[in-house]
């Protein structure tokens, strides 16, 4: 069974590729997070479930992009 590397274990080019292929939704969530909005407020404003926003926000890819800001 193949093992999956964490984002920290992946090469810089792989990380960069993940970040470059973000969706507009992910960019919007990041913008709202940086402005101080909570997951609940973001979910309501974007028509998403709070669980979906939480899933996106806690993903390693989101964390990597958030750390660049």
N, C-alpha and C positions, 0 to 999 in steps of 0.2 A: 504494500500500500504506500503511495507516495506521501511524503510529508510536505507540509506547506510552510514556507518561510514566513516569519513575521515581517512587517514592513521594514523594521530596522535592519533585518538581515538581507534585504533585497538590494541590488545594486542601485547606485545613484541614477542611472539611466532609466531603470524600471520605475523608481519612485517618481522621476520627472514625467514619465509617460502617464502614470496614474493621474498625476496632478493636472497635466495638460488636457486630459480627457474628461474633465469634470463637466457635469451638466449645468445648465442655467439654474436649475432648482438648487443644486448644491451651492452655487455661488450666492444665490439669494439667501439661503439659510446662513451661510457664513457672514454675509453682510449684516444680517439681522442680529446674529450672535455678537458680532463685534460692536454693534450699537447698543447692546445690553438687553436685548429681548430674551425672554424665557422660552423654553421649548413649547410651553402651552400657548403663549402668545403667537409664536411663529406658526404653530400648527393651525390655530384658528385663522390667522391672516392668510395662510397659503392653502387652506382647504385640505390639510393633511391630518392624520391622527398624531397625537402626541407621541405615541410609540414609534411611529415612522420617523419623526424628527429626532427622537432620542437615538434610534438605530443609526441614522446618518451621522449625527454629532459624535457618537462614540466609536465610529469606524476608524481604523488606523489611517486610512487615506485622508479622511477629514481632519484628523489630528495632525497629520503631516502638513497639510496645507494651512491649517490654522496656525501652526507654529512658525510659518513663514511671514505672518502678518504682525 
